């Protein structure tokens, strides 16, 4: 499996940002991922403009969930698109999510029945990898045994990201949600419960593959995360697509994971966006970058349904064309 493997999808998904950690699993933060300096160049991530046949406008921005992002530090085209929009659309409206919501979803979808333990569900090899990891990070082993493999895979990923100085609770969508609160209405296309239900629906074999692969590639995570962030910040669509989807070429078993986490959700979210755009208003849409790229991405799906879709080149010269006015 190639470096980064399935984790690149979660780094671009709100499911990672909304997974509450068990008590004691906080990770030891190392400040290796310093915030951008004030005079650093503005990030120029992927941005599309999609106009519905009936006149509704969507500005589509690809997001990552790893670090604090100042919305004002993004390219001016992104700021203009947000200012021109009547409504913000995100995967999950975190502004109305409470700790109780996360706890309820975790108990329903992530926890094993009292008579089961995680060790009973995974192979001896994965069990040994997990035991060594838990001991090395001084994590609460008894608590971890209560959770399903998909959730523990996320727990390991979040723990390592925090140790590297990243924070999965921060990101582009959070920045715009905070900015829109009290300023624009916010629409969530999904809920934390629906995202957890999707992950819980994966086969046990696939869940263990996620956990095992994460444990095997801990030492590669920081480097692959840095490369993913660089591709996102540069608006490098081809490199993002390569990092996110190339593992499928070497591990066909991951296709069910991609289908559940990306492609099926792309279809349902695109259908919801078509419905929203029918009222002719202008919306600023922030979704995980993994949902935007590729022939099955949301921009491609909207184009197939008659939308006029164009990529906006963020960071263009001042005298170049900017985001088209609605």
C-alpha positions in Angstrom: 0.0 0.0 0.0 1.3 3.4 -0.8 2.3 6.0 1.7 -0.6 7.7 3.5 -3.1 5.0 2.2 -6.7 5.4 3.4 -5.8 8.1 5.9 -5.7 10.8 3.2 -9.4 10.4 2.9 -10.0 11.0 6.6 -7.8 14.0 6.6 -10.2 15.5 4.1 -13.4 14.3 5.8 -15.4 15.9 8.6 -15.8 12.4 10.2 -12.3 12.8 11.6 -13.0 16.2 13.1 -16.1 15.0 14.9 -14.8 11.8 16.5 -14.7 12.4 20.3 -11.7 10.7 22.0 -12.1 8.3 25.0 -11.0 9.7 28.3 -7.2 9.9 28.6 -6.5 9.8 24.8 -5.3 13.3 24.4 -1.9 12.7 22.8 1.3 14.6 23.5 1.5 17.7 21.3 4.7 18.5 19.6 4.8 21.9 17.9 6.1 20.7 14.6 3.2 22.1 12.6 3.6 25.8 13.3 0.8 28.2 12.1 1.6 30.1 9.0 3.6 33.3 9.7 1.6 36.5 9.2 3.6 37.4 6.1 3.2 33.9 4.6 1.6 33.8 1.1 -2.1 33.1 1.1 -3.2 29.5 0.6 -4.7 28.9 -2.9 -6.8 25.8 -2.5 -9.3 24.3 -5.0 -12.3 26.4 -5.8 -15.1 25.9 -8.4 -18.0 27.9 -9.5 -21.1 25.9 -10.5 -24.2 27.6 -12.0 -27.5 25.7 -12.1 -29.6 25.6 -15.2 -32.2 27.6 -13.3 -29.7 30.2 -12.1 -28.6 29.1 -8.6 -24.9 29.6 -7.9 -22.5 27.3 -5.9 -19.0 28.1 -5.0 -17.3 24.8 -4.1 -14.2 24.9 -1.8 -12.2 21.8 -0.9 -11.4 21.5 2.8 -8.9 19.7 5.1 -9.3 19.1 8.8 -5.9 19.5 10.4 -5.0 23.0 11.6 -6.3 26.4 12.3 -7.1 28.3 9.2 -7.7 32.0 9.0 -10.4 32.4 6.3 -8.9 35.9 5.6 -5.6 34.2 4.8 -7.1 32.3 1.8 -6.9 33.6 -1.7 -9.0 36.8 -2.4 -11.2 34.9 -4.9 -12.3 32.7 -2.0 -13.1 35.7 0.2 -15.0 37.3 -2.6 -17.0 34.1 -3.3 -17.9 33.8 0.4 -18.9 37.5 0.6 -21.2 37.0 -2.5 -23.0 34.1 -1.0 -26.3 34.1 0.9 -25.7 30.8 2.7 -22.9 28.5 3.9 -23.1 24.8 3.2 -20.9 22.3 5.0 -20.7 18.5 5.6 -21.7 18.8 9.2 -22.9 22.0 10.9 -20.5 21.9 13.9 -22.0 25.1 15.3 -25.0 23.2 16.7 -23.1 20.0 17.7 -22.8 19.5 21.4 -20.6 17.1 23.4 -23.8 15.1 24.1 -24.3 14.6 20.4 -20.9 13.2 19.9 -21.2 11.0 23.0 -24.6 9.6 21.8 -23.2 8.8 18.3 -20.1 7.2 19.8 -22.2 5.0 22.2 -24.5 3.9 19.4 -22.1 3.3 16.5 -18.5 2.9 17.9 -18.8 0.9 21.1 -18.9 -2.8 21.3 -21.5 -4.8 23.3 -20.4 -5.4 26.9 -19.6 -9.0 26.3 -17.2 -8.3 23.4 -13.7 -6.8 23.3 -11.7 -5.4 20.4 -9.0 -8.2 20.8 -11.7 -10.8 20.1 -12.5 -9.2 16.7 -9.0 -8.7 15.3 -6.2 -11.0 14.2 -3.2 -11.9 16.4 -1.0 -9.7 14.2 -3.1 -6.6 14.5 -3.7 -7.4 18.2 0.1 -7.4 18.8 0.6 -4.1 16.8 -2.2 -2.4 18.8 -0.8 -3.7 22.2 2.6 -2.3 21.4 1.1 1.0 20.2 -1.1 1.5 23.3 1.9 0.8 25.6 4.2 3.1 23.8 1.7 6.0 24.0 0.5 5.2 27.5 -3.1 5.0 26.4 -6.0 3.5 28.5 -5.9 -0.1 27.2 -9.1 -1.1 29.0 -11.1 1.7 27.4 -9.8 1.1 23.9 -10.9 -2.5 24.1 -14.5 -1.3 24.3 -14.4 0.2 20.8 -14.8 -1.1 17.2 -11.8 -1.3 14.9 -12.9 1.6 12.7 -13.1 4.0 15.7 -9.8 2.8 17.1 -8.2 3.5 13.7 -9.5 7.0 13.9 -8.3 7.3 17.5 -4.8 6.3 16.5 -4.8 8.8 13.7 -6.0 11.7 15.8 -3.6 10.8 18.6 -0.6 10.9 16.2 -1.8 14.1 14.5 -2.1 15.9 17.8 1.4 14.7 18.8 2.7 16.2 15.5 1.1 19.5 16.3 -2.1 19.2 14.2 -5.6 19.3 15.4 -8.4 17.5 13.6 -11.0 19.7 15.2 -9.7 22.7 13.3 -9.9 23.3 9.6 -11.4 25.3 6.7 -15.0 24.4 7.4 -14.7 25.3 11.0 -13.2 28.7 10.1 -16.1 29.5 7.8 -18.7 28.2 10.3 -17.3 30.5 12.9 -17.3 33.4 10.5 -20.8 32.7 9.3 -22.3 32.3 12.8 -24.7 35.2 13.2 -23.9 36.4 9.7 -25.2 33.8 7.3 -27.4 30.7 7.6 -25.6 27.4 7.7 -26.8 24.2 6.1 -25.2 20.8 7.0 -25.6 18.1 4.3 -24.9 15.3 6.8 -24.8 14.7 10.6 -22.2 13.2 12.9 -24.6 10.3 13.4 -24.9 9.6 9.6 -21.1 9.7 9.2 -20.6 7.4 12.1 -23.3 5.0 10.8 -21.5 4.9 7.4 -18.1 3.9 9.1 -19.9 1.4 11.3 -21.4 -0.2 8.2 -18.0 -1.2 6.9 -17.2 -4.9 7.1 -15.2 -6.1 10.0 -12.4 -7.2 7.6 -12.2 -3.7 6.2 -12.3 -2.1 9.6 -9.3 -4.2 10.7 -7.5 -3.4 7.5 -7.9 0.3 8.4 -6.6 -0.2 11.9 -3.7 -2.5 10.9 -2.5 -0.2 8.1 -2.6 2.9 10.4 -0.5 1.1 13.0 2.0 0.0 10.4 2.5 3.4 8.9 2.6 5.6 12.0 6.2 6.7 11.2 5.1 7.9 7.7 2.0 9.9 8.8 3.7 13.2 9.6 5.5 13.3 6.3 2.5 12.3 4.2 0.3 14.8 6.1 2.7 17.6 5.3 2.7 16.6 1.6 -1.1 16.5 1.6 -1.4 20.0 3.2 1.1 21.3 0.6 -0.9 20.0 -2.3 -4.1 21.4 -0.8 -2.5 24.8 -0.1 -1.1 25.0 -3.7 -4.4 24.0 -5.2 -2.7 21.0 -6.9 -5.7 19.0 -8.0 -3.7 16.3 -9.7 -1.4 15.7 -6.7 -4.4 15.6 -4.3 -6.2 13.1 -6.5 -3.0 11.0 -6.7 -2.5 11.0 -2.9 -6.1 10.2 -2.2 -6.9 7.6 -4.8 -3.7 5.9 -5.8 -3.8 3.3 -3.0 -6.7 1.6 -4.9 -4.2 0.6 -7.6 -2.3 -1.5 -5.2 -5.0 -2.6 -2.7 -8.2 -3.3 -4.5 -9.7 -4.4 -1.2 -10.0 -0.7 -0.3 -12.6 -0.1 -3.0 -15.5 -0.8 -0.6 -14.0 1.8 1.7 -13.7 4.5 -1.0 -17.2 3.6 -2.2 -18.7 4.2 1.3 -16.7 7.1 2.4 -16.4 9.0 -0.9 -18.4 7.9 -3.9 -21.8 7.1 -2.4 -21.7 10.3 -0.3 -20.6 12.3 -3.4 -23.8 11.2 -5.1 -26.1 12.0 -2.2 -24.4 15.4 -1.4 -24.5 16.4 -5.1 -28.2 15.6 -5.2 -28.8 17.8 -2.1 -26.8 20.6 -3.7 -28.9 20.4 -6.9 -32.0 20.7 -4.7 -30.6 23.7 -2.8 -29.6 25.5 -6.0 -33.1 25.3 -7.4 -34.2 28.4 -5.5 -31.7 30.6 -7.5 -29.7 31.8 -4.5 -25.9 31.9 -4.2 -24.2 29.5 -1.7 -20.6 28.9 -0.5 -20.0 25.2 -0.1 -17.1 23.8 1.9 -16.6 20.0 1.7 -13.7 17.7 2.2 -11.2 18.0 -0.7 -11.6 14.2 -1.3 -15.2 14.9 -2.4 -14.1 17.4 -5.0 -11.4 15.7 -7.1 -11.7 13.0 -9.7 -14.2 12.0 -12.3 -16.7 11.0 -9.5 -16.1 14.3 -7.6 -19.0 16.6 -6.8 -18.0 19.2 -9.5 -18.0 16.5 -12.1 -21.4 15.2 -10.9 -22.9 18.7 -11.0 -21.6 19.2 -14.5 -23.2 15.9 -15.6 -26.5 17.2 -14.3 -26.4 20.3 -16.4 -24.5 22.8 -14.2 -22.0 25.1 -15.9 -18.9 24.3 -13.8 -15.5 26.0 -14.0 -12.4 25.9 -11.8 -11.6 29.3 -10.4 -7.8 29.9 -10.3 -7.2 31.2 -6.8 -4.2 33.5 -6.4 -4.4 34.9 -9.9 -2.7 38.2 -10.8 -4.6 41.2 -9.6 -5.6 42.2 -13.1 -6.8 38.7 -13.9 -10.4 37.6 -13.8 -11.7 36.7 -10.4 -14.7 34.7 -9.2 -17.6 35.3 -11.6 -20.4 37.4 -10.1 -23.7 35.6 -9.5 
